[in-house]
Amino acid sequence: MLSSYAQTDDDGLRRCPVCRRIDRPFGRAVAYGSYDGGLRELIHLLKFSGVRPAANVLGRMLAEAITALESSFDEAGLFDAGSIAVVPVPLFKAKRRQRRFNQAELIARAALKFYPARARMQLVPDLLVRTRDTHSQIGLTSHQRRANLRGAFAVSRAAKADIKGREVLLVDDVYTTGTTATECARVLRRAGASHVWVATVARTLKLASNYAEFRPEETDVDADMEAREAV
């Protein structure tokens, strides 16, 4: 429930006075659909059962979601400035060894095969690294969740020279509270990225339609979901 003092900002989003004082580290965030039903099952097939062909289907969905960002790309002249770096949210190295793949990277690779303007995109899977594992987010407040992830991501040394001035599209399978996306975007911006956008296959908020745009809203319900479905 929004405060009675909430106002509509320039991009049509209603935000309370506190939220309006927070400068988001990324411009827009889009998702293909709601994280439930068949979409949730498909993500689980890839993420927990290792059914890699599911990445192709999810990649097609992500490609369609990315098209919702094209108007913003064109307005900012991003396509004229060079390729946009597509950066999957990384897994901690121990979890990646256990899973044998990063689902965000597999989906991103598949998405670029289906995205019509893929020549304008460059997949950079090793640009962002996860430096440590994190504790469960269950029961944590918004402030505690942010503190839990602070310092968990970094730009790789080899990529530091390449990130300066680049436009970045951060991609993942599911957007829950937005804590992870916000921390990743903050690290990318501090390393010199000029803009960061976020695209995911699913959003835990029940969305009424595809290609939904949202702002990083943090709720306790979403925090519990993020912990149970942690990457």
PAPALO-536296 format. One line per field, with one value per residue (C-alpha): residue number from 1; residue in three letters; z, y, x. Coordinates in nm, 3 decimals. Example, Ala and Ser with C-alpha at 12.3 -4.5 7.8 and 13.67 -1.06 7.14 Angstrom:
nr <- [1 / 2]
rest <- [ALA / SER]
Z <- [0.780 / 0.714]
Y <- [-0.450 / -0.106]
X <- [1.230 / 1.367]
END
This chain:
nr <- [1 / 2 / 3 / 4 / 5 / 6 / 7 / 8 / 9 / 10 / 11 / 12 / 13 / 14 / 15 / 16 / 17 / 18 / 19 / 20 / 21 / 22 / 23 / 24 / 25 / 26 / 27 / 28 / 29 / 30 / 31 / 32 / 33 / 34 / 35 / 36 / 37 / 38 / 39 / 40 / 41 / 42 / 43 / 44 / 45 / 46 / 47 / 48 / 49 / 50 / 51 / 52 / 53 / 54 / 55 / 56 / 57 / 58 / 59 / 60 / 61 / 62 / 63 / 64 / 65 / 66 / 67 / 68 / 69 / 70 / 71 / 72 / 73 / 74 / 75 / 76 / 77 / 78 / 79 / 80 / 81 / 82 / 83 / 84 / 85 / 86 / 87 / 88 / 89 / 90 / 91 / 92 / 93 / 94 / 95 / 96 / 97 / 98 / 99 / 100 / 101 / 102 / 103 / 104 / 105 / 106 / 107 / 108 / 109 / 110 / 111 / 112 / 113 / 114 / 115 / 116 / 117 / 118 / 119 / 120 / 121 / 122 / 123 / 124 / 125 / 126 / 127 / 128 / 129 / 130 / 131 / 132 / 133 / 134 / 135 / 136 / 137 / 138 / 139 / 140 / 141 / 142 / 143 / 144 / 145 / 146 / 147 / 148 / 149 / 150 / 151 / 152 / 153 / 154 / 155 / 156 / 157 / 158 / 159 / 160 / 161 / 162 / 163 / 164 / 165 / 166 / 167 / 168 / 169 / 170 / 171 / 172 / 173 / 174 / 175 / 176 / 177 / 178 / 179 / 180 / 181 / 182 / 183 / 184 / 185 / 186 / 187 / 188 / 189 / 190 / 191 / 192 / 193 / 194 / 195 / 196 / 197 / 198 / 199 / 200 / 201 / 202 / 203 / 204 / 205 / 206 / 207 / 208 / 209 / 210 / 211 / 212 / 213 / 214 / 215 / 216 / 217 / 218 / 219 / 220 / 221 / 222 / 223 / 224 / 225 / 226 / 227 / 228 / 229 / 230 / 231]
rest <- [MET / LEU / SER / SER / TYR / ALA / GLN / THR / ASP / ASP / ASP / GLY / LEU / ARG / ARG / CYS / PRO / VAL / CYS / ARG / ARG / ILE / ASP / ARG / PRO / PHE / GLY / ARG / ALA / VAL / ALA / TYR / GLY / SER / TYR / ASP / GLY / GLY / LEU / ARG / GLU / LEU / ILE / HIS / LEU / LEU / LYS / PHE / SER / GLY / VAL / ARG / PRO / ALA / ALA / ASN / VAL / LEU / GLY / ARG / MET / LEU / ALA / GLU / ALA / ILE / THR / ALA / LEU / GLU / SER / SER / PHE / ASP / GLU / ALA / GLY / LEU / PHE / ASP / ALA / GLY / SER / ILE / ALA / VAL / VAL / PRO / VAL / PRO / LEU / PHE / LYS / ALA / LYS / ARG / ARG / GLN / ARG / ARG / PHE / ASN / GLN / ALA / GLU / LEU / ILE / ALA / ARG / ALA / ALA / LEU / LYS / PHE / TYR / PRO / ALA / ARG / ALA / ARG / MET / GLN / LEU / VAL / PRO / ASP / LEU / LEU / VAL / ARG / THR / ARG / ASP / THR / HIS / SER / GLN / ILE / GLY / LEU / THR / SER / HIS / GLN / ARG / ARG / ALA / ASN / LEU / ARG / GLY / ALA / PHE / ALA / VAL / SER / ARG / ALA / ALA / LYS / ALA / ASP / ILE / LYS / GLY / ARG / GLU / VAL / LEU / LEU / VAL / ASP / ASP / VAL / TYR / THR / THR / GLY / THR / THR / ALA / THR / GLU / CYS / ALA / ARG / VAL / LEU / ARG / ARG / ALA / GLY / ALA / SER / HIS / VAL / TRP / VAL / ALA / THR / VAL / ALA / ARG / THR / LEU / LYS / LEU / ALA / SER / ASN / TYR / ALA / GLU / PHE / ARG / PRO / GLU / GLU / THR / ASP / VAL / ASP / ALA / ASP / MET / GLU / ALA / ARG / GLU / ALA / VAL]
Z <- [0.000 / -0.099 / 0.136 / 0.087 / 0.022 / -0.278 / -0.599 / -0.964 / -1.104 / -1.462 / -1.569 / -1.440 / -1.123 / -0.788 / -0.512 / -0.150 / -0.030 / 0.095 / -0.236 / -0.431 / -0.240 / -0.347 / -0.677 / -0.847 / -0.984 / -1.290 / -1.532 / -1.610 / -1.524 / -1.731 / -1.704 / -1.942 / -1.692 / -1.343 / -1.151 / -1.117 / -1.300 / -1.607 / -1.617 / -1.266 / -1.348 / -1.658 / -1.459 / -1.200 / -1.471 / -1.577 / -1.240 / -1.018 / -1.253 / -1.505 / -1.809 / -2.030 / -2.333 / -2.111 / -2.147 / -2.513 / -2.430 / -2.146 / -2.372 / -2.628 / -2.350 / -2.229 / -2.585 / -2.608 / -2.273 / -2.388 / -2.678 / -2.418 / -2.346 / -2.706 / -2.680 / -2.387 / -2.574 / -2.876 / -2.669 / -2.495 / -2.823 / -2.681 / -3.001 / -3.177 / -2.909 / -2.962 / -2.840 / -2.510 / -2.271 / -2.165 / -1.816 / -1.645 / -1.266 / -1.154 / -0.919 / -0.641 / -0.771 / -0.533 / -0.638 / -1.004 / -0.965 / -0.797 / -1.061 / -1.349 / -1.514 / -1.444 / -1.548 / -1.608 / -1.857 / -2.043 / -2.074 / -2.187 / -2.458 / -2.584 / -2.574 / -2.801 / -3.061 / -3.079 / -3.030 / -3.370 / -3.285 / -3.142 / -3.341 / -3.104 / -2.801 / -2.666 / -2.408 / -2.139 / -1.897 / -1.688 / -1.640 / -1.304 / -1.041 / -0.712 / -0.452 / -0.167 / -0.083 / 0.114 / 0.407 / 0.377 / 0.333 / 0.528 / 0.811 / 0.721 / 0.692 / 0.372 / 0.530 / 0.644 / 0.299 / 0.139 / 0.398 / 0.337 / -0.033 / 0.002 / -0.118 / -0.266 / -0.626 / -0.807 / -1.157 / -1.263 / -1.292 / -1.657 / -1.741 / -1.550 / -1.852 / -2.072 / -1.844 / -1.834 / -2.034 / -2.140 / -2.142 / -1.954 / -1.967 / -1.649 / -1.696 / -1.459 / -1.444 / -1.164 / -1.009 / -0.651 / -0.412 / -0.642 / -0.382 / -0.605 / -0.916 / -0.722 / -0.572 / -0.908 / -1.080 / -0.807 / -0.852 / -1.231 / -1.206 / -0.961 / -1.203 / -1.473 / -1.652 / -1.790 / -1.773 / -1.637 / -1.740 / -1.599 / -1.784 / -1.633 / -1.744 / -1.442 / -1.158 / -0.831 / -0.821 / -0.990 / -1.315 / -1.526 / -1.859 / -2.029 / -2.070 / -1.742 / -1.615 / -1.245 / -0.995 / -0.723 / -0.465 / -0.156 / 0.049 / 0.318 / 0.108 / -0.181 / 0.054 / 0.167 / -0.195 / -0.285 / -0.008 / -0.102 / -0.471 / -0.417 / -0.711]
Y <- [0.000 / 0.339 / 0.634 / 0.905 / 1.134 / 0.929 / 1.127 / 1.032 / 1.101 / 1.170 / 0.804 / 0.747 / 0.562 / 0.649 / 0.680 / 0.793 / 1.085 / 0.849 / 0.662 / 0.986 / 1.081 / 0.759 / 0.776 / 0.439 / 0.297 / 0.163 / 0.333 / 0.091 / -0.270 / -0.498 / -0.858 / -1.092 / -1.211 / -1.314 / -1.573 / -1.836 / -2.122 / -2.260 / -1.987 / -2.068 / -2.441 / -2.373 / -2.170 / -2.449 / -2.707 / -2.515 / -2.387 / -2.690 / -2.988 / -2.890 / -2.916 / -2.687 / -2.682 / -2.479 / -2.192 / -2.156 / -2.103 / -1.865 / -1.684 / -1.618 / -1.470 / -1.253 / -1.131 / -1.020 / -0.841 / -0.658 / -0.510 / -0.309 / -0.122 / -0.024 / 0.306 / 0.404 / 0.293 / 0.505 / 0.809 / 0.801 / 0.743 / 0.427 / 0.228 / 0.514 / 0.517 / 0.154 / -0.190 / -0.244 / -0.484 / -0.766 / -0.877 / -1.181 / -1.168 / -1.400 / -1.698 / -1.751 / -1.983 / -2.268 / -2.264 / -2.247 / -2.552 / -2.735 / -2.637 / -2.650 / -2.346 / -2.000 / -1.995 / -1.618 / -1.661 / -1.947 / -1.746 / -1.436 / -1.632 / -1.775 / -1.433 / -1.279 / -1.548 / -1.441 / -1.067 / -0.894 / -0.621 / -0.863 / -0.693 / -0.400 / -0.620 / -0.780 / -1.058 / -1.005 / -1.296 / -1.244 / -0.868 / -0.898 / -1.151 / -1.263 / -1.232 / -1.414 / -1.621 / -1.455 / -1.551 / -1.632 / -1.323 / -1.473 / -1.250 / -0.961 / -0.605 / -0.407 / -0.244 / -0.580 / -0.734 / -0.454 / -0.491 / -0.867 / -0.815 / -0.515 / -0.607 / -0.939 / -0.825 / -0.669 / -0.587 / -0.823 / -0.670 / -0.770 / -0.587 / -0.263 / -0.083 / -0.202 / -0.094 / 0.277 / 0.468 / 0.151 / 0.101 / -0.216 / -0.444 / -0.653 / -0.979 / -1.248 / -1.517 / -1.374 / -1.029 / -1.050 / -0.761 / -0.585 / -0.596 / -0.801 / -0.592 / -0.272 / -0.386 / -0.512 / -0.189 / 0.018 / -0.172 / -0.131 / 0.241 / 0.293 / 0.113 / 0.363 / 0.227 / 0.521 / 0.356 / 0.028 / -0.134 / -0.453 / -0.728 / -1.054 / -1.339 / -1.321 / -1.093 / -1.224 / -0.954 / -1.089 / -0.897 / -0.857 / -0.848 / -0.932 / -0.692 / -0.525 / -0.239 / -0.194 / -0.010 / -0.182 / -0.232 / -0.424 / -0.623 / -0.886 / -1.136 / -1.090 / -1.123 / -1.465 / -1.568 / -1.446 / -1.655 / -1.972 / -1.932 / -1.796 / -1.819]
X <- [0.000 / 0.137 / 0.146 / -0.116 / 0.181 / 0.295 / 0.333 / 0.367 / 0.713 / 0.821 / 0.819 / 0.466 / 0.563 / 0.407 / 0.664 / 0.655 / 0.874 / 1.148 / 1.164 / 1.178 / 1.494 / 1.666 / 1.852 / 1.807 / 2.134 / 1.951 / 1.720 / 1.438 / 1.359 / 1.137 / 1.019 / 0.841 / 0.581 / 0.482 / 0.682 / 0.412 / 0.245 / 0.418 / 0.681 / 0.794 / 0.803 / 1.012 / 1.263 / 1.282 / 1.348 / 1.655 / 1.769 / 1.723 / 1.684 / 1.950 / 1.721 / 1.928 / 1.693 / 1.458 / 1.708 / 1.611 / 1.245 / 1.329 / 1.575 / 1.304 / 1.090 / 1.377 / 1.439 / 1.077 / 1.106 / 1.420 / 1.224 / 1.031 / 1.355 / 1.423 / 1.237 / 1.458 / 1.770 / 1.676 / 1.580 / 1.917 / 2.100 / 2.255 / 2.253 / 2.433 / 2.703 / 2.810 / 2.718 / 2.543 / 2.717 / 2.485 / 2.589 / 2.431 / 2.399 / 2.682 / 2.674 / 2.925 / 3.199 / 3.110 / 2.746 / 2.841 / 3.064 / 2.780 / 2.522 / 2.775 / 2.624 / 2.488 / 2.124 / 2.131 / 2.416 / 2.245 / 1.925 / 2.116 / 2.299 / 1.972 / 1.803 / 2.065 / 1.998 / 1.634 / 1.675 / 1.644 / 1.897 / 2.155 / 2.433 / 2.387 / 2.447 / 2.765 / 2.747 / 3.012 / 2.957 / 3.271 / 3.244 / 3.070 / 3.179 / 3.029 / 3.303 / 3.133 / 2.830 / 2.552 / 2.334 / 1.965 / 1.748 / 1.457 / 1.341 / 1.571 / 1.450 / 1.508 / 1.813 / 1.951 / 1.899 / 2.095 / 2.371 / 2.379 / 2.454 / 2.681 / 3.029 / 2.910 / 2.972 / 3.265 / 3.380 / 3.658 / 4.004 / 4.032 / 3.709 / 3.763 / 3.901 / 3.614 / 3.328 / 3.408 / 3.150 / 2.963 / 2.589 / 2.498 / 2.196 / 2.187 / 1.995 / 1.869 / 1.602 / 1.387 / 1.348 / 1.221 / 1.288 / 1.532 / 1.810 / 2.041 / 1.977 / 2.029 / 2.360 / 2.489 / 2.389 / 2.554 / 2.882 / 2.865 / 2.797 / 3.082 / 3.314 / 3.223 / 2.915 / 2.719 / 2.376 / 2.240 / 1.912 / 1.759 / 1.570 / 1.448 / 1.227 / 0.999 / 0.895 / 0.756 / 0.489 / 0.177 / 0.172 / -0.138 / 0.046 / 0.374 / 0.667 / 0.575 / 0.787 / 0.841 / 1.055 / 1.261 / 0.988 / 1.096 / 0.845 / 0.884 / 0.687 / 0.928 / 1.224 / 1.108 / 1.057 / 1.406 / 1.560 / 1.372 / 1.451 / 1.805 / 2.040]
END
